[in-house]
Amino acid sequence: MEDEILEKLKLENYALENSGKKEKLSKSAKKEERTAYLFILIPLLGFLIFTLISSGFSIYQSFTDYNPIRDTGKWVGFKNYIALFQNKDFLNAVANTVVLLLSIPLGITAGLLLAVYLKRLAHGSKLLSLLFYLPAITSAVSICVVWQYMFNYQYGLINNIFNIHLNWFDNNDFFLIKIAIFIKGVWGGMGATMILYAAGLNNVPNEYYECSEIDGASKWQQFVHITVPMVSPTTFYLLVTQLISHLQAYADAAIFTKGTKPAQTIIYYIWTYGIEDGRYGMASAAAVSLAIVIVIVTIIQFKRSKMFDI
């Protein structure tokens, strides 16, 4: 009987101790939760002030003829959007941005092939990886200046190597400028693409390749049926980030081609019309149109990723 009473007392003490600990833990958890919310609140306020409010103001401006120089801001409805898509400079900027976007698949493919080659290389793969990655850690301004000299009409490396005499940045030759933008776009994305694919390839089990070799698969079949599907998450990430990055390209127009009209991108067009000419309504309409395209592209990419279980 005494043993039973002692056992009950022990259980009651244990229950009281646990309840006290739970109260302490709950208080500690609540304190940590409040601290976490406080840390989230600061960037959230920054997002609201610098992103949502400024975006909302840009949308409003796109429906006005706001010009700080003339001090005007009359409501014009969709007039800016109609004028925008009838403007030859804007349509040319769209074409140049599309040329940059077309360079993405080639750059991604080249980066993947390079990563596969370096993985199979017995010696010097780390040194070559570093050399190919250098453009990714070099400033966009420096890269544009280097490529500017490479395409130079008089002493450019490309003209000298192929023994040609082409003025790549001729204001009257839209085609040559677009080729130059495309070549630079492909080269510019290869380094970072290669490094990310190299990291992705390290996660592909060698057993897959060994089993496929036993079954008689060729190197090309291994690449198509093992490598490409296994690095699909990396491909998806690269597509989304590079699409957004190329849609926001500025240095290519401002420095690489010295701001010539045939080489303007959408972002450079927005800068020219908004900041230099003071036509904020037109520039805001272009910015809103670009933002809509970026959102649509991102949604499509994410839906495709779910469709293919990336």
N, C-alpha and C positions, 0 to 999 in steps of 0.2 A: 504493500500500500504506500509506504513512504517513498519507494523507488518510483512509483507512478506519479506521485505528487512532484517529486524532484524533476522528473522528465517533463512534466507539464510546465513547470516554472522555467526550465531551460528553453523550451520552445517559445514561451511567451517573451522571454528576454531576447531571444534571437529575432523574433518578429518585430519587437520594438526597435532593436538595433538596425534592422533592415529598413524599417519605415523611416527612421532618422536619416539613414544614408540616401534613401530615395528622395527625401525632401531636399537634402543638400545637393544631390545630383540634378534634380529638377531646377533648383535655383541657379546652379552653375550653368546648366544647359540653356536656361532662359537668358542669362547674362551673355553667354556666347552668341545666342541667336540675335540679341539686340545689337551686339558689336558687329556681327555679320551684316545685318540690315544697314547699319551706319556706313560700313565700307561700300555697300552696294549703292547707297543713296547718293554719295558724292559723284561717281561717274554717271549715274542716272540723271542727276541735275545737269551735269555737263552735256549729256546727250540731248536733253530737252532744250537747253538754252542754245547750244551751238549747232545742233542738227535739225531738230523738229521745227523750232521757231524760225531759224534762217531758211529752211526749206519751204515752210509755209509762206514766208515773205517773198521768196523767189517765185513761187506759184502765183501769188497775187500780182507781183511785178510783171509777170508774163502776159497778163491781161490789161496792162496799162502802157502808155507811151512815156513811162518815167525816164526823165533825163535830168540829172543833177545840174548840168551846165545851163540848160534853158529853164530849169526849175519847173518842169511840167510833170504831171502824173495823172492824166485823164484816162478814164476807163475806155478801152477800145475793143473789148471782147476777144474774139479769136483772130483779130486782124494781124497780130504779130506771128501767129502760127501759119496763117495763109501766106503771108509775105516771106516767111522763113523758107518754106518748101518751094517757093518760086525764085529764091535767091540763088544765083549761079555759084557764088562763093561758098555758100553753105552746102550745096549739092556736091561741089568738088571736095569739100572737107569730109563729107560723108563717104565719098568714093575712096579717099586716101585712108580713112579709118578702116574701111572694109578691106583694103589692100593689106593693112597691118593684121587684121583678123585672119585673112587667108594665109598669112605666114605661120600661124599658130600650129596647124596640123603638121606642117613640114618640120617645124622646129621641135615639136614633141616627138615625132617619129625619129628624127636625127638624134635627139637626146637619148631615146631608148636604145637605139642601135649602138650608140657610142658607149652607153652603160654596159650593155651586153658584151661588147668587144673588150672593154677594160676589165670586166670580171674574169674573162677567159685568158687575159694576158698574164703571162708568168712573171715578168719583171717590168718595173717602171709604171705600173698602173696608178700608184698614188701620186707620182710626179705629174703624170698626164692629167689626172683628175684635177689636181691643183691648177694646172695651166688652163684647162678648159673652164674652171670655175671662176677664174680671175675676173672676167667681165661682169659676173653677178655681184661682186663686191666692189666694183669700180663705179664711181659716180656716173650718172647718165650724161652729164655735161662733158666729161672727159671722153667717154665712148663716142659721143656725137662729133667731137672735134677730130678724133682719130679717123673716123669714117669719112668725115668731110675732106680730110687730106687724101684718103684713099681714092675718093671719087673725083678728085681735083682734075680739071680739064688739062692743065699744062704738065704737072708733075705727079699726078695720081698713080698709085700702085696698080690699080685695075687697068687703066688705059695703057700703061707700060707693059704689063704682063701679057695682055692680049693684043698688043700693038694696034690699038684703036684710038681714035681721036673723037670722043664723045663728050659733049658738054652736058653732064648729067643733071645739072641744076638750071638749065635753060628755062626761062620764064614762059617761053612759047612751046616747050615740049613737055606736055603733061605725062606722056608715056614713060620717058626715061626717068623722070623723078619718081614715078610709082614703082619702077623696077628697083631703083636704089633703096627706096623705103622698104620694099619687100625683102631684099637681100639682107639689109641691116636688121630687120625684124626677126628673120630666121636665125641669124647668128647670135643676136642678143639674148634669145631665150634658151639656147642650147646648154649653156653651162649649168644654170640652176636646175633645168630639167634633168640633165644627166646625173647630178648629185642626188636628186630625189629618187630617181629610178634605181640608182646604185644601192641606196638604202632599202628600197622595196625589194630588189632582187636578193638581198641578203636574207630576207624572210621566206624565200621560196625554198622548200626542202629539196636537197639534192636527190633524195630518194625518188622523186617524181621523174627526174631526168634519167636516173639509172634504170628505173622500171621501163620507161619508154624506149630506151636503147635496147633493152632485152627484147622488147616487142618489135624492134626493127624500125623505130621512128627516126626520120632524118633530122638534122639540125633545124631545118626550116619548119618541120612539123612540130618539133619541140617548142620553137619560138611562138608559133601561131596558137597551139593548143595548150601550152603550159605557161609560158612567160607572159604573153599578152593578157590572158584572163587573171593571172595571179597579181599583176600590177595594176589592174583596173581601178582600184581606189586611188592610186597615185595619179593615174590618167585623169580621173574625174576631178581631183583637186587642181591639177595643172590647167585643165580646160577652164574651170570656173575662174581661177585667179588670173590667168593670162587674158581671158576674154575681158574681164573688168579692167585690168591694167592697160590693155591695148585700146579700149574704148576711151580711156582717160589720158591717152598719150599726148604729151605737150612738147617735150624736149626734141622729138623728131622734127617738128615743124619750126620751133623757135631757134634751135641751134644747128641741127644737122643740115637743114636746107635754108637757114638764115631767114626764115619767115616769108619766103616767097609764096605768093598766092596759090600757085598750082600744087604746093606741098602742104597746105594747111590741113590740120586735123580739126575735129569738132571742138576739142578743148581750146585749141589755139584760136579758132573762130570766135568762141565765146569771149575769150580774153580780148581780142581785137575789137569786137563790137561793143563789149561791155565797158572795159577799162579804158581803152585808148579813144574810142569814138563816143563813149558816154551813152550809147543806145542800150540802156539796161533792160528795157522791155523786150527787145529782140533777143538779147543775150540770155535773158531769163527763160524765154520760150525755147531756145536751143538747149539750155541746161535741163529744163524739165523734160523735154523730149528724150534727151540722152539718159536721164535718170529712169524714165519709164522703160526704155530699151534694156538697161542694165538689170532692172527688177524682173522683167519678162524672161530674159536670158537665164538669170539665176534660178527662177522658178522652174523653167523647162529642164535645166540641168539636174536639179534636185529630183524632179519627177522621173526623169530618165534613170537616175541612179537607183531609185526605188524599184522601177520597172525591171531593171537588170540585177537587182540585189547587190549593188556595189557597196 
